[in-house]
């Protein structure tokens, strides 16, 4: 499985006192922001471009901002 997705999903699944999706998203996004992305990239058998790591660090904590983040980083 994708190591970045695994990091996100694991953190999101471990949230206590979940109110909604936003709580889980914040936990997942924070986990990625705090992760050693170079190490995660090294464990991925695919090539991970440096721009992708920059995009990952910019994932918004507010789930309502995901569309704008996606457009800014992936629809260039």
mmJSON file of the N, C-alpha and C atoms, coordinates in Angstrom:
{"data_MODEL":{"atom_site":{
"group_PDB":["ATOM","ATOM","ATOM","ATOM","ATOM","ATOM","ATOM","ATOM","ATOM","ATOM","ATOM","ATOM","ATOM","ATOM","ATOM","ATOM","ATOM","ATOM","ATOM","ATOM","ATOM","ATOM","ATOM","ATOM","ATOM","ATOM","ATOM","ATOM","ATOM","ATOM","ATOM","ATOM","ATOM","ATOM","ATOM","ATOM","ATOM","ATOM","ATOM","ATOM","ATOM","ATOM","ATOM","ATOM","ATOM","ATOM","ATOM","ATOM","ATOM","ATOM","ATOM","ATOM","ATOM","ATOM","ATOM","ATOM","ATOM","ATOM","ATOM","ATOM","ATOM","ATOM","ATOM","ATOM","ATOM","ATOM","ATOM","ATOM","ATOM","ATOM","ATOM","ATOM","ATOM","ATOM","ATOM","ATOM","ATOM","ATOM","ATOM","ATOM","ATOM","ATOM","ATOM","ATOM","ATOM","ATOM","ATOM","ATOM","ATOM","ATOM","ATOM","ATOM","ATOM","ATOM","ATOM","ATOM","ATOM","ATOM","ATOM","ATOM","ATOM","ATOM","ATOM","ATOM","ATOM","ATOM","ATOM","ATOM","ATOM","ATOM","ATOM","ATOM","ATOM","ATOM","ATOM","ATOM","ATOM","ATOM","ATOM","ATOM","ATOM","ATOM","ATOM","ATOM","ATOM","ATOM","ATOM","ATOM","ATOM","ATOM","ATOM","ATOM","ATOM","ATOM","ATOM","ATOM","ATOM","ATOM","ATOM","ATOM","ATOM","ATOM","ATOM","ATOM","ATOM","ATOM","ATOM","ATOM","ATOM","ATOM","ATOM","ATOM","ATOM","ATOM","ATOM","ATOM","ATOM","ATOM","ATOM","ATOM","ATOM","ATOM","ATOM","ATOM","ATOM","ATOM","ATOM","ATOM","ATOM","ATOM","ATOM","ATOM","ATOM","ATOM","ATOM","ATOM","ATOM","ATOM","ATOM","ATOM","ATOM","ATOM","ATOM","ATOM","ATOM","ATOM","ATOM","ATOM","ATOM","ATOM","ATOM","ATOM","ATOM","ATOM","ATOM","ATOM","ATOM","ATOM","ATOM","ATOM","ATOM","ATOM","ATOM","ATOM","ATOM","ATOM","ATOM","ATOM","ATOM","ATOM","ATOM","ATOM","ATOM","ATOM","ATOM","ATOM","ATOM","ATOM","ATOM","ATOM","ATOM","ATOM","ATOM","ATOM","ATOM","ATOM","ATOM","ATOM"],
"id":[1,2,3,4,5,6,7,8,9,10,11,12,13,14,15,16,17,18,19,20,21,22,23,24,25,26,27,28,29,30,31,32,33,34,35,36,37,38,39,40,41,42,43,44,45,46,47,48,49,50,51,52,53,54,55,56,57,58,59,60,61,62,63,64,65,66,67,68,69,70,71,72,73,74,75,76,77,78,79,80,81,82,83,84,85,86,87,88,89,90,91,92,93,94,95,96,97,98,99,100,101,102,103,104,105,106,107,108,109,110,111,112,113,114,115,116,117,118,119,120,121,122,123,124,125,126,127,128,129,130,131,132,133,134,135,136,137,138,139,140,141,142,143,144,145,146,147,148,149,150,151,152,153,154,155,156,157,158,159,160,161,162,163,164,165,166,167,168,169,170,171,172,173,174,175,176,177,178,179,180,181,182,183,184,185,186,187,188,189,190,191,192,193,194,195,196,197,198,199,200,201,202,203,204,205,206,207,208,209,210,211,212,213,214,215,216,217,218,219,220,221,222,223,224,225,226,227,228],
"type_symbol":["N","C","C","N","C","C","N","C","C","N","C","C","N","C","C","N","C","C","N","C","C","N","C","C","N","C","C","N","C","C","N","C","C","N","C","C","N","C","C","N","C","C","N","C","C","N","C","C","N","C","C","N","C","C","N","C","C","N","C","C","N","C","C","N","C","C","N","C","C","N","C","C","N","C","C","N","C","C","N","C","C","N","C","C","N","C","C","N","C","C","N","C","C","N","C","C","N","C","C","N","C","C","N","C","C","N","C","C","N","C","C","N","C","C","N","C","C","N","C","C","N","C","C","N","C","C","N","C","C","N","C","C","N","C","C","N","C","C","N","C","C","N","C","C","N","C","C","N","C","C","N","C","C","N","C","C","N","C","C","N","C","C","N","C","C","N","C","C","N","C","C","N","C","C","N","C","C","N","C","C","N","C","C","N","C","C","N","C","C","N","C","C","N","C","C","N","C","C","N","C","C","N","C","C","N","C","C","N","C","C","N","C","C","N","C","C","N","C","C","N","C","C","N","C","C","N","C","C"],
"label_atom_id":["N","CA","C","N","CA","C","N","CA","C","N","CA","C","N","CA","C","N","CA","C","N","CA","C","N","CA","C","N","CA","C","N","CA","C","N","CA","C","N","CA","C","N","CA","C","N","CA","C","N","CA","C","N","CA","C","N","CA","C","N","CA","C","N","CA","C","N","CA","C","N","CA","C","N","CA","C","N","CA","C","N","CA","C","N","CA","C","N","CA","C","N","CA","C","N","CA","C","N","CA","C","N","CA","C","N","CA","C","N","CA","C","N","CA","C","N","CA","C","N","CA","C","N","CA","C","N","CA","C","N","CA","C","N","CA","C","N","CA","C","N","CA","C","N","CA","C","N","CA","C","N","CA","C","N","CA","C","N","CA","C","N","CA","C","N","CA","C","N","CA","C","N","CA","C","N","CA","C","N","CA","C","N","CA","C","N","CA","C","N","CA","C","N","CA","C","N","CA","C","N","CA","C","N","CA","C","N","CA","C","N","CA","C","N","CA","C","N","CA","C","N","CA","C","N","CA","C","N","CA","C","N","CA","C","N","CA","C","N","CA","C","N","CA","C","N","CA","C","N","CA","C","N","CA","C","N","CA","C","N","CA","C","N","CA","C"],
"label_alt_id":[null,null,null,null,null,null,null,null,null,null,null,null,null,null,null,null,null,null,null,null,null,null,null,null,null,null,null,null,null,null,null,null,null,null,null,null,null,null,null,null,null,null,null,null,null,null,null,null,null,null,null,null,null,null,null,null,null,null,null,null,null,null,null,null,null,null,null,null,null,null,null,null,null,null,null,null,null,null,null,null,null,null,null,null,null,null,null,null,null,null,null,null,null,null,null,null,null,null,null,null,null,null,null,null,null,null,null,null,null,null,null,null,null,null,null,null,null,null,null,null,null,null,null,null,null,null,null,null,null,null,null,null,null,null,null,null,null,null,null,null,null,null,null,null,null,null,null,null,null,null,null,null,null,null,null,null,null,null,null,null,null,null,null,null,null,null,null,null,null,null,null,null,null,null,null,null,null,null,null,null,null,null,null,null,null,null,null,null,null,null,null,null,null,null,null,null,null,null,null,null,null,null,null,null,null,null,null,null,null,null,null,null,null,null,null,null,null,null,null,null,null,null,null,null,null,null,null,null],
"label_comp_id":["UNK","UNK","UNK","UNK","UNK","UNK","UNK","UNK","UNK","UNK","UNK","UNK","UNK","UNK","UNK","UNK","UNK","UNK","UNK","UNK","UNK","UNK","UNK","UNK","UNK","UNK","UNK","UNK","UNK","UNK","UNK","UNK","UNK","UNK","UNK","UNK","UNK","UNK","UNK","UNK","UNK","UNK","UNK","UNK","UNK","UNK","UNK","UNK","UNK","UNK","UNK","UNK","UNK","UNK","UNK","UNK","UNK","UNK","UNK","UNK","UNK","UNK","UNK","UNK","UNK","UNK","UNK","UNK","UNK","UNK","UNK","UNK","UNK","UNK","UNK","UNK","UNK","UNK","UNK","UNK","UNK","UNK","UNK","UNK","UNK","UNK","UNK","UNK","UNK","UNK","UNK","UNK","UNK","UNK","UNK","UNK","UNK","UNK","UNK","UNK","UNK","UNK","UNK","UNK","UNK","UNK","UNK","UNK","UNK","UNK","UNK","UNK","UNK","UNK","UNK","UNK","UNK","UNK","UNK","UNK","UNK","UNK","UNK","UNK","UNK","UNK","UNK","UNK","UNK","UNK","UNK","UNK","UNK","UNK","UNK","UNK","UNK","UNK","UNK","UNK","UNK","UNK","UNK","UNK","UNK","UNK","UNK","UNK","UNK","UNK","UNK","UNK","UNK","UNK","UNK","UNK","UNK","UNK","UNK","UNK","UNK","UNK","UNK","UNK","UNK","UNK","UNK","UNK","UNK","UNK","UNK","UNK","UNK","UNK","UNK","UNK","UNK","UNK","UNK","UNK","UNK","UNK","UNK","UNK","UNK","UNK","UNK","UNK","UNK","UNK","UNK","UNK","UNK","UNK","UNK","UNK","UNK","UNK","UNK","UNK","UNK","UNK","UNK","UNK","UNK","UNK","UNK","UNK","UNK","UNK","UNK","UNK","UNK","UNK","UNK","UNK","UNK","UNK","UNK","UNK","UNK","UNK","UNK","UNK","UNK","UNK","UNK","UNK"],
"label_asym_id":["A","A","A","A","A","A","A","A","A","A","A","A","A","A","A","A","A","A","A","A","A","A","A","A","A","A","A","A","A","A","A","A","A","A","A","A","A","A","A","A","A","A","A","A","A","A","A","A","A","A","A","A","A","A","A","A","A","A","A","A","A","A","A","A","A","A","A","A","A","A","A","A","A","A","A","A","A","A","A","A","A","A","A","A","A","A","A","A","A","A","A","A","A","A","A","A","A","A","A","A","A","A","A","A","A","A","A","A","A","A","A","A","A","A","A","A","A","A","A","A","A","A","A","A","A","A","A","A","A","A","A","A","A","A","A","A","A","A","A","A","A","A","A","A","A","A","A","A","A","A","A","A","A","A","A","A","A","A","A","A","A","A","A","A","A","A","A","A","A","A","A","A","A","A","A","A","A","A","A","A","A","A","A","A","A","A","A","A","A","A","A","A","A","A","A","A","A","A","A","A","A","A","A","A","A","A","A","A","A","A","A","A","A","A","A","A","A","A","A","A","A","A","A","A","A","A","A","A"],
"label_entity_id":["1","1","1","1","1","1","1","1","1","1","1","1","1","1","1","1","1","1","1","1","1","1","1","1","1","1","1","1","1","1","1","1","1","1","1","1","1","1","1","1","1","1","1","1","1","1","1","1","1","1","1","1","1","1","1","1","1","1","1","1","1","1","1","1","1","1","1","1","1","1","1","1","1","1","1","1","1","1","1","1","1","1","1","1","1","1","1","1","1","1","1","1","1","1","1","1","1","1","1","1","1","1","1","1","1","1","1","1","1","1","1","1","1","1","1","1","1","1","1","1","1","1","1","1","1","1","1","1","1","1","1","1","1","1","1","1","1","1","1","1","1","1","1","1","1","1","1","1","1","1","1","1","1","1","1","1","1","1","1","1","1","1","1","1","1","1","1","1","1","1","1","1","1","1","1","1","1","1","1","1","1","1","1","1","1","1","1","1","1","1","1","1","1","1","1","1","1","1","1","1","1","1","1","1","1","1","1","1","1","1","1","1","1","1","1","1","1","1","1","1","1","1","1","1","1","1","1","1"],
"label_seq_id":[1,1,1,2,2,2,3,3,3,4,4,4,5,5,5,6,6,6,7,7,7,8,8,8,9,9,9,10,10,10,11,11,11,12,12,12,13,13,13,14,14,14,15,15,15,16,16,16,17,17,17,18,18,18,19,19,19,20,20,20,21,21,21,22,22,22,23,23,23,24,24,24,25,25,25,26,26,26,27,27,27,28,28,28,29,29,29,30,30,30,31,31,31,32,32,32,33,33,33,34,34,34,35,35,35,36,36,36,37,37,37,38,38,38,39,39,39,40,40,40,41,41,41,42,42,42,43,43,43,44,44,44,45,45,45,46,46,46,47,47,47,48,48,48,49,49,49,50,50,50,51,51,51,52,52,52,53,53,53,54,54,54,55,55,55,56,56,56,57,57,57,58,58,58,59,59,59,60,60,60,61,61,61,62,62,62,63,63,63,64,64,64,65,65,65,66,66,66,67,67,67,68,68,68,69,69,69,70,70,70,71,71,71,72,72,72,73,73,73,74,74,74,75,75,75,76,76,76],
"pdbx_PDB_ins_code":[null,null,null,null,null,null,null,null,null,null,null,null,null,null,null,null,null,null,null,null,null,null,null,null,null,null,null,null,null,null,null,null,null,null,null,null,null,null,null,null,null,null,null,null,null,null,null,null,null,null,null,null,null,null,null,null,null,null,null,null,null,null,null,null,null,null,null,null,null,null,null,null,null,null,null,null,null,null,null,null,null,null,null,null,null,null,null,null,null,null,null,null,null,null,null,null,null,null,null,null,null,null,null,null,null,null,null,null,null,null,null,null,null,null,null,null,null,null,null,null,null,null,null,null,null,null,null,null,null,null,null,null,null,null,null,null,null,null,null,null,null,null,null,null,null,null,null,null,null,null,null,null,null,null,null,null,null,null,null,null,null,null,null,null,null,null,null,null,null,null,null,null,null,null,null,null,null,null,null,null,null,null,null,null,null,null,null,null,null,null,null,null,null,null,null,null,null,null,null,null,null,null,null,null,null,null,null,null,null,null,null,null,null,null,null,null,null,null,null,null,null,null,null,null,null,null,null,null],
"Cartn_x":[0.846,0.0,0.888,0.369,1.065,1.442,2.725,3.131,2.534,2.258,1.663,0.204,-0.497,-1.889,-1.956,-1.048,-1.017,-0.816,0.098,0.353,-0.915,-1.556,-2.771,-3.898,-4.17,-5.301,-5.09,-3.874,-3.588,-3.858,-3.366,-3.604,-5.088,-5.761,-7.193,-7.992,-7.585,-8.312,-8.104,-7.005,-6.676,-7.252,-7.968,-8.531,-9.587,-9.485,-10.511,-11.493,-12.671,-13.705,-13.971,-14.146,-14.391,-15.78,-15.848,-17.131,-17.585,-16.631,-16.977,-15.728,-15.906,-14.797,-13.689,-14.044,-13.051,-12.043,-12.497,-11.572,-10.571,-11.067,-10.172,-9.212,-9.719,-8.854,-7.747,-8.091,-7.075,-5.972,-6.353,-5.36,-4.474,-5.078,-4.305,-3.364,-3.864,-3.04,-1.91,-2.201,-1.164,-0.099,-0.509,0.456,1.401,0.878,1.74,2.665,2.164,3.001,4.145,3.901,4.912,5.776,5.434,6.168,7.479,8.378,9.609,9.25,8.913,8.436,9.514,10.762,11.855,11.899,11.692,11.684,10.484,9.317,8.146,8.381,8.966,9.246,10.229,11.188,12.162,11.552,10.417,9.755,8.73,8.563,7.624,8.397,7.98,8.713,8.629,7.688,7.558,8.442,8.777,9.503,8.545,8.994,8.2,8.94,8.354,8.977,9.02,10.055,10.148,8.928,8.336,7.157,5.996,5.945,4.876,5.042,6.286,6.52,6.111,6.381,5.952,4.434,3.765,2.3,1.768,2.392,1.94,2.08,3.168,3.351,2.349,1.75,0.794,-0.656,-0.895,-2.277,-2.929,-4.045,-4.684,-5.285,-5.244,-5.874,-7.389,-7.873,-9.31,-9.758,-10.579,-11.029,-11.751,-12.33,-13.019,-12.091,-10.789,-9.812,-9.124,-9.558,-8.903,-9.044,-10.208,-10.395,-9.405,-9.262,-8.336,-6.895,-6.55,-5.209,-4.943,-5.898,-5.751,-5.545,-6.357,-6.243,-4.871,-4.397,-3.127,-1.934,-2.011,-0.849,-0.918,-2.099,-2.21,-2.886,-3.472,-4.111,-3.371,-2.081,-1.239,-1.115],
"Cartn_y":[-1.186,0.0,1.245,2.295,3.574,4.024,4.304,4.673,6.002,6.897,8.181,7.993,7.177,6.866,6.112,5.178,4.414,5.335,6.28,7.238,8.028,8.538,9.341,8.522,7.355,6.54,6.013,5.631,5.144,6.222,7.426,8.528,8.863,8.869,9.182,8.133,6.894,5.805,5.809,6.401,6.381,7.552,8.453,9.624,9.193,9.739,9.492,10.657,10.427,11.471,12.109,11.275,11.753,12.352,13.543,14.193,13.973,14.037,13.922,13.662,13.651,13.437,14.452,15.677,16.745,16.413,15.799,15.399,14.37,13.411,12.383,12.972,13.854,14.481,15.288,16.077,16.879,15.987,14.862,13.939,13.357,12.959,12.399,13.414,14.617,15.675,16.07,16.156,16.495,15.408,14.156,13.056,13.167,13.5,13.67,14.864,15.942,17.126,16.837,15.937,15.629,14.421,13.736,12.534,12.901,11.962,12.089,11.669,12.639,12.347,11.71,12.062,11.433,9.939,9.588,8.18,7.458,8.095,7.487,7.304,8.298,8.199,7.059,6.884,5.813,4.432,4.342,3.047,2.779,3.741,3.591,3.055,1.943,1.407,2.298,3.205,4.128,5.354,6.039,7.299,8.352,9.086,10.169,11.467,12.278,13.534,14.523,15.353,16.361,17.277,17.608,18.475,17.795,16.458,15.73,15.839,15.806,15.967,17.362,18.353,19.724,19.811,19.147,19.155,18.479,17.392,16.671,17.541,18.278,19.14,20.285,20.579,21.679,21.236,19.941,19.479,20.292,20.926,21.772,20.939,21.504,20.845,20.96,21.98,22.184,21.424,20.411,19.583,20.405,21.516,22.366,23.043,22.981,23.613,22.605,21.355,20.317,20.574,20.993,21.237,22.281,23.382,24.437,23.936,23.147,22.567,21.663,20.807,19.884,20.658,21.651,22.451,23.136,23.642,24.36,23.445,22.208,21.327,20.276,19.946,18.829,19.182,20.327,20.721,21.885,21.736,22.824,22.745],
"Cartn_z":[0.0,0.0,0.0,-0.504,-0.566,0.845,1.125,2.483,2.951,2.034,2.411,2.819,2.058,2.382,3.707,3.892,5.139,6.336,6.219,7.299,7.616,6.575,6.734,7.357,6.787,7.226,8.65,8.969,10.312,11.347,11.095,12.034,12.121,10.993,10.983,11.75,11.656,12.33,13.842,14.286,15.709,16.491,15.83,16.501,17.507,18.697,19.717,19.718,20.19,20.266,18.908,17.898,16.541,16.453,15.912,15.675,14.232,13.314,11.897,11.063,9.752,8.821,9.037,9.353,9.508,10.6,11.692,12.765,12.249,11.518,10.975,9.95,9.097,8.099,8.774,9.772,10.47,11.025,11.607,12.171,11.07,9.976,8.87,8.245,8.009,7.415,8.361,9.647,10.627,10.681,10.574,10.587,9.399,8.243,7.071,7.232,7.798,8.012,8.97,9.913,10.916,10.56,9.493,9.098,8.407,8.406,7.629,6.205,5.379,4.033,3.164,3.402,2.653,2.958,4.213,4.603,3.976,4.023,3.385,1.892,1.254,-0.177,-0.449,0.457,0.295,0.424,1.109,1.266,0.164,-0.716,-1.833,-3.038,-3.631,-4.776,-6.019,-6.024,-7.163,-6.922,-7.983,-7.87,-7.318,-6.317,-5.753,-6.046,-6.888,-7.293,-6.131,-6.084,-5.015,-4.948,-6.101,-6.079,-5.356,-5.426,-4.739,-3.228,-2.753,-1.313,-0.857,-1.688,-1.352,-1.288,-2.211,-2.215,-0.959,-0.551,0.642,1.884,1.993,3.173,3.198,2.051,1.963,2.106,2.356,2.516,3.628,3.341,4.358,5.492,6.684,7.829,7.76,7.084,6.915,5.666,5.849,4.73,3.664,4.052,3.102,2.106,2.353,1.469,0.533,0.575,-0.223,-1.718,-2.178,-3.616,-4.122,-3.397,-3.811,-3.774,-2.757,-2.658,-3.865,-4.184,-5.311,-6.616,-6.833,-8.053,-8.141,-7.007,-6.992,-7.263,-6.809,-6.908,-8.009,-8.48,-9.421,-10.742,-10.844,-12.096,-12.728,-12.834,-13.35,-14.84],
"occupancy":[1.0,1.0,1.0,1.0,1.0,1.0,1.0,1.0,1.0,1.0,1.0,1.0,1.0,1.0,1.0,1.0,1.0,1.0,1.0,1.0,1.0,1.0,1.0,1.0,1.0,1.0,1.0,1.0,1.0,1.0,1.0,1.0,1.0,1.0,1.0,1.0,1.0,1.0,1.0,1.0,1.0,1.0,1.0,1.0,1.0,1.0,1.0,1.0,1.0,1.0,1.0,1.0,1.0,1.0,1.0,1.0,1.0,1.0,1.0,1.0,1.0,1.0,1.0,1.0,1.0,1.0,1.0,1.0,1.0,1.0,1.0,1.0,1.0,1.0,1.0,1.0,1.0,1.0,1.0,1.0,1.0,1.0,1.0,1.0,1.0,1.0,1.0,1.0,1.0,1.0,1.0,1.0,1.0,1.0,1.0,1.0,1.0,1.0,1.0,1.0,1.0,1.0,1.0,1.0,1.0,1.0,1.0,1.0,1.0,1.0,1.0,1.0,1.0,1.0,1.0,1.0,1.0,1.0,1.0,1.0,1.0,1.0,1.0,1.0,1.0,1.0,1.0,1.0,1.0,1.0,1.0,1.0,1.0,1.0,1.0,1.0,1.0,1.0,1.0,1.0,1.0,1.0,1.0,1.0,1.0,1.0,1.0,1.0,1.0,1.0,1.0,1.0,1.0,1.0,1.0,1.0,1.0,1.0,1.0,1.0,1.0,1.0,1.0,1.0,1.0,1.0,1.0,1.0,1.0,1.0,1.0,1.0,1.0,1.0,1.0,1.0,1.0,1.0,1.0,1.0,1.0,1.0,1.0,1.0,1.0,1.0,1.0,1.0,1.0,1.0,1.0,1.0,1.0,1.0,1.0,1.0,1.0,1.0,1.0,1.0,1.0,1.0,1.0,1.0,1.0,1.0,1.0,1.0,1.0,1.0,1.0,1.0,1.0,1.0,1.0,1.0,1.0,1.0,1.0,1.0,1.0,1.0,1.0,1.0,1.0,1.0,1.0,1.0],
"B_iso_or_equiv":[0.0,0.0,0.0,0.0,0.0,0.0,0.0,0.0,0.0,0.0,0.0,0.0,0.0,0.0,0.0,0.0,0.0,0.0,0.0,0.0,0.0,0.0,0.0,0.0,0.0,0.0,0.0,0.0,0.0,0.0,0.0,0.0,0.0,0.0,0.0,0.0,0.0,0.0,0.0,0.0,0.0,0.0,0.0,0.0,0.0,0.0,0.0,0.0,0.0,0.0,0.0,0.0,0.0,0.0,0.0,0.0,0.0,0.0,0.0,0.0,0.0,0.0,0.0,0.0,0.0,0.0,0.0,0.0,0.0,0.0,0.0,0.0,0.0,0.0,0.0,0.0,0.0,0.0,0.0,0.0,0.0,0.0,0.0,0.0,0.0,0.0,0.0,0.0,0.0,0.0,0.0,0.0,0.0,0.0,0.0,0.0,0.0,0.0,0.0,0.0,0.0,0.0,0.0,0.0,0.0,0.0,0.0,0.0,0.0,0.0,0.0,0.0,0.0,0.0,0.0,0.0,0.0,0.0,0.0,0.0,0.0,0.0,0.0,0.0,0.0,0.0,0.0,0.0,0.0,0.0,0.0,0.0,0.0,0.0,0.0,0.0,0.0,0.0,0.0,0.0,0.0,0.0,0.0,0.0,0.0,0.0,0.0,0.0,0.0,0.0,0.0,0.0,0.0,0.0,0.0,0.0,0.0,0.0,0.0,0.0,0.0,0.0,0.0,0.0,0.0,0.0,0.0,0.0,0.0,0.0,0.0,0.0,0.0,0.0,0.0,0.0,0.0,0.0,0.0,0.0,0.0,0.0,0.0,0.0,0.0,0.0,0.0,0.0,0.0,0.0,0.0,0.0,0.0,0.0,0.0,0.0,0.0,0.0,0.0,0.0,0.0,0.0,0.0,0.0,0.0,0.0,0.0,0.0,0.0,0.0,0.0,0.0,0.0,0.0,0.0,0.0,0.0,0.0,0.0,0.0,0.0,0.0,0.0,0.0,0.0,0.0,0.0,0.0],
"pdbx_formal_charge":[null,null,null,null,null,null,null,null,null,null,null,null,null,null,null,null,null,null,null,null,null,null,null,null,null,null,null,null,null,null,null,null,null,null,null,null,null,null,null,null,null,null,null,null,null,null,null,null,null,null,null,null,null,null,null,null,null,null,null,null,null,null,null,null,null,null,null,null,null,null,null,null,null,null,null,null,null,null,null,null,null,null,null,null,null,null,null,null,null,null,null,null,null,null,null,null,null,null,null,null,null,null,null,null,null,null,null,null,null,null,null,null,null,null,null,null,null,null,null,null,null,null,null,null,null,null,null,null,null,null,null,null,null,null,null,null,null,null,null,null,null,null,null,null,null,null,null,null,null,null,null,null,null,null,null,null,null,null,null,null,null,null,null,null,null,null,null,null,null,null,null,null,null,null,null,null,null,null,null,null,null,null,null,null,null,null,null,null,null,null,null,null,null,null,null,null,null,null,null,null,null,null,null,null,null,null,null,null,null,null,null,null,null,null,null,null,null,null,null,null,null,null,null,null,null,null,null,null],
"auth_seq_id":[1,1,1,2,2,2,3,3,3,4,4,4,5,5,5,6,6,6,7,7,7,8,8,8,9,9,9,10,10,10,11,11,11,12,12,12,13,13,13,14,14,14,15,15,15,16,16,16,17,17,17,18,18,18,19,19,19,20,20,20,21,21,21,22,22,22,23,23,23,24,24,24,25,25,25,26,26,26,27,27,27,28,28,28,29,29,29,30,30,30,31,31,31,32,32,32,33,33,33,34,34,34,35,35,35,36,36,36,37,37,37,38,38,38,39,39,39,40,40,40,41,41,41,42,42,42,43,43,43,44,44,44,45,45,45,46,46,46,47,47,47,48,48,48,49,49,49,50,50,50,51,51,51,52,52,52,53,53,53,54,54,54,55,55,55,56,56,56,57,57,57,58,58,58,59,59,59,60,60,60,61,61,61,62,62,62,63,63,63,64,64,64,65,65,65,66,66,66,67,67,67,68,68,68,69,69,69,70,70,70,71,71,71,72,72,72,73,73,73,74,74,74,75,75,75,76,76,76],
"auth_comp_id":["UNK","UNK","UNK","UNK","UNK","UNK","UNK","UNK","UNK","UNK","UNK","UNK","UNK","UNK","UNK","UNK","UNK","UNK","UNK","UNK","UNK","UNK","UNK","UNK","UNK","UNK","UNK","UNK","UNK","UNK","UNK","UNK","UNK","UNK","UNK","UNK","UNK","UNK","UNK","UNK","UNK","UNK","UNK","UNK","UNK","UNK","UNK","UNK","UNK","UNK","UNK","UNK","UNK","UNK","UNK","UNK","UNK","UNK","UNK","UNK","UNK","UNK","UNK","UNK","UNK","UNK","UNK","UNK","UNK","UNK","UNK","UNK","UNK","UNK","UNK","UNK","UNK","UNK","UNK","UNK","UNK","UNK","UNK","UNK","UNK","UNK","UNK","UNK","UNK","UNK","UNK","UNK","UNK","UNK","UNK","UNK","UNK","UNK","UNK","UNK","UNK","UNK","UNK","UNK","UNK","UNK","UNK","UNK","UNK","UNK","UNK","UNK","UNK","UNK","UNK","UNK","UNK","UNK","UNK","UNK","UNK","UNK","UNK","UNK","UNK","UNK","UNK","UNK","UNK","UNK","UNK","UNK","UNK","UNK","UNK","UNK","UNK","UNK","UNK","UNK","UNK","UNK","UNK","UNK","UNK","UNK","UNK","UNK","UNK","UNK","UNK","UNK","UNK","UNK","UNK","UNK","UNK","UNK","UNK","UNK","UNK","UNK","UNK","UNK","UNK","UNK","UNK","UNK","UNK","UNK","UNK","UNK","UNK","UNK","UNK","UNK","UNK","UNK","UNK","UNK","UNK","UNK","UNK","UNK","UNK","UNK","UNK","UNK","UNK","UNK","UNK","UNK","UNK","UNK","UNK","UNK","UNK","UNK","UNK","UNK","UNK","UNK","UNK","UNK","UNK","UNK","UNK","UNK","UNK","UNK","UNK","UNK","UNK","UNK","UNK","UNK","UNK","UNK","UNK","UNK","UNK","UNK","UNK","UNK","UNK","UNK","UNK","UNK"],
"auth_asym_id":["A","A","A","A","A","A","A","A","A","A","A","A","A","A","A","A","A","A","A","A","A","A","A","A","A","A","A","A","A","A","A","A","A","A","A","A","A","A","A","A","A","A","A","A","A","A","A","A","A","A","A","A","A","A","A","A","A","A","A","A","A","A","A","A","A","A","A","A","A","A","A","A","A","A","A","A","A","A","A","A","A","A","A","A","A","A","A","A","A","A","A","A","A","A","A","A","A","A","A","A","A","A","A","A","A","A","A","A","A","A","A","A","A","A","A","A","A","A","A","A","A","A","A","A","A","A","A","A","A","A","A","A","A","A","A","A","A","A","A","A","A","A","A","A","A","A","A","A","A","A","A","A","A","A","A","A","A","A","A","A","A","A","A","A","A","A","A","A","A","A","A","A","A","A","A","A","A","A","A","A","A","A","A","A","A","A","A","A","A","A","A","A","A","A","A","A","A","A","A","A","A","A","A","A","A","A","A","A","A","A","A","A","A","A","A","A","A","A","A","A","A","A","A","A","A","A","A","A"],
"auth_atom_id":["N","CA","C","N","CA","C","N","CA","C","N","CA","C","N","CA","C","N","CA","C","N","CA","C","N","CA","C","N","CA","C","N","CA","C","N","CA","C","N","CA","C","N","CA","C","N","CA","C","N","CA","C","N","CA","C","N","CA","C","N","CA","C","N","CA","C","N","CA","C","N","CA","C","N","CA","C","N","CA","C","N","CA","C","N","CA","C","N","CA","C","N","CA","C","N","CA","C","N","CA","C","N","CA","C","N","CA","C","N","CA","C","N","CA","C","N","CA","C","N","CA","C","N","CA","C","N","CA","C","N","CA","C","N","CA","C","N","CA","C","N","CA","C","N","CA","C","N","CA","C","N","CA","C","N","CA","C","N","CA","C","N","CA","C","N","CA","C","N","CA","C","N","CA","C","N","CA","C","N","CA","C","N","CA","C","N","CA","C","N","CA","C","N","CA","C","N","CA","C","N","CA","C","N","CA","C","N","CA","C","N","CA","C","N","CA","C","N","CA","C","N","CA","C","N","CA","C","N","CA","C","N","CA","C","N","CA","C","N","CA","C","N","CA","C","N","CA","C","N","CA","C","N","CA","C","N","CA","C","N","CA","C","N","CA","C"],
"pdbx_PDB_model_num":[1,1,1,1,1,1,1,1,1,1,1,1,1,1,1,1,1,1,1,1,1,1,1,1,1,1,1,1,1,1,1,1,1,1,1,1,1,1,1,1,1,1,1,1,1,1,1,1,1,1,1,1,1,1,1,1,1,1,1,1,1,1,1,1,1,1,1,1,1,1,1,1,1,1,1,1,1,1,1,1,1,1,1,1,1,1,1,1,1,1,1,1,1,1,1,1,1,1,1,1,1,1,1,1,1,1,1,1,1,1,1,1,1,1,1,1,1,1,1,1,1,1,1,1,1,1,1,1,1,1,1,1,1,1,1,1,1,1,1,1,1,1,1,1,1,1,1,1,1,1,1,1,1,1,1,1,1,1,1,1,1,1,1,1,1,1,1,1,1,1,1,1,1,1,1,1,1,1,1,1,1,1,1,1,1,1,1,1,1,1,1,1,1,1,1,1,1,1,1,1,1,1,1,1,1,1,1,1,1,1,1,1,1,1,1,1,1,1,1,1,1,1,1,1,1,1,1,1]
}}}
